[in-house]
């Protein structure tokens, strides 16, 4: 399942790649995947009653703000704050 996320995000800019890797690693180590046996995709999306810890939610918000910065013209001129 992790591979599907990597293939899907292969075409994105590399400035947010480190944040995506941290987020996916956090979700992979979460009790949602390990103990409750949900798939990585359902835990990451929060579907089927799956939930991730607050630390992963913060990493997800940071990743999405990085992605948003790639579309914002001001950030594009100044450069995205990534890894």
C-alpha positions as CSV (number, residue, x, y, z in Angstrom):
1,X,0.0,0.0,0.0
2,X,2.9,2.3,0.8
3,X,4.1,1.9,-2.8
4,X,0.8,3.1,-4.2
5,X,1.2,6.4,-2.3
6,X,4.8,6.8,-3.5
7,X,3.8,6.2,-7.2
8,X,0.9,8.6,-6.9
9,X,3.1,11.4,-5.5
10,X,6.2,10.8,-7.7
11,X,5.4,13.7,-10.0
12,X,5.2,16.3,-7.3
13,X,7.9,18.8,-6.4
14,X,10.7,17.6,-4.1
15,X,10.3,20.4,-1.6
16,X,7.5,18.6,0.2
17,X,8.8,15.0,-0.2
18,X,10.5,14.9,3.2
19,X,7.3,16.0,4.9
20,X,5.3,13.3,3.0
21,X,7.8,10.6,4.1
22,X,7.6,11.7,7.7
23,X,3.8,11.7,7.6
24,X,3.6,8.2,6.0
25,X,6.1,6.8,8.4
26,X,4.1,8.2,11.3
27,X,0.9,6.6,10.0
28,X,2.7,3.4,9.3
29,X,3.8,3.2,13.0
30,X,0.4,4.2,14.4
31,X,-1.8,1.8,16.3
32,X,-4.4,2.2,13.5
33,X,-2.1,0.2,11.1
34,X,-0.3,-2.0,13.6
35,X,-3.0,-3.0,16.1
36,X,-6.3,-2.3,14.4
37,X,-5.1,-3.7,11.1
38,X,-6.5,-0.9,8.9
39,X,-4.8,-0.2,5.6
40,X,-2.4,2.7,5.3
41,X,-4.8,4.4,2.9
42,X,-7.8,4.2,5.2
43,X,-5.8,5.4,8.2
44,X,-4.3,8.3,6.2
45,X,-7.7,9.4,4.9
46,X,-9.6,8.6,8.2
47,X,-12.2,6.5,6.6
48,X,-13.9,3.4,8.0
49,X,-13.6,4.7,11.6
50,X,-9.8,4.7,11.4
51,X,-8.0,7.5,13.2
52,X,-4.3,8.4,13.7
53,X,-2.6,10.0,16.7
54,X,-2.4,13.8,17.0
55,X,1.3,13.8,16.1
56,X,0.4,12.4,12.7
57,X,-2.4,14.9,12.2
58,X,0.1,17.7,12.8
59,X,2.5,16.2,10.2
60,X,-0.5,15.9,7.8
61,X,-1.4,19.6,8.3
62,X,2.3,20.6,7.7
63,X,2.4,18.5,4.5
64,X,-0.8,20.0,3.2
65,X,0.3,23.6,4.0
66,X,3.5,22.8,2.1
67,X,1.5,21.6,-0.9
68,X,-0.7,24.7,-0.7
69,X,2.5,26.8,-0.8
70,X,3.4,25.2,-4.1
71,X,0.3,26.7,-5.6
72,X,0.5,30.1,-4.0
73,X,2.2,32.6,-6.3
74,X,3.9,34.5,-3.5
75,X,5.4,31.4,-2.1
76,X,6.4,30.2,-5.5
77,X,8.4,33.4,-6.1
78,X,10.1,33.3,-2.6
79,X,10.5,29.5,-2.6
80,X,8.5,27.0,-0.6
81,X,9.5,26.4,3.0
82,X,10.2,22.7,2.8
83,X,12.9,20.3,4.0
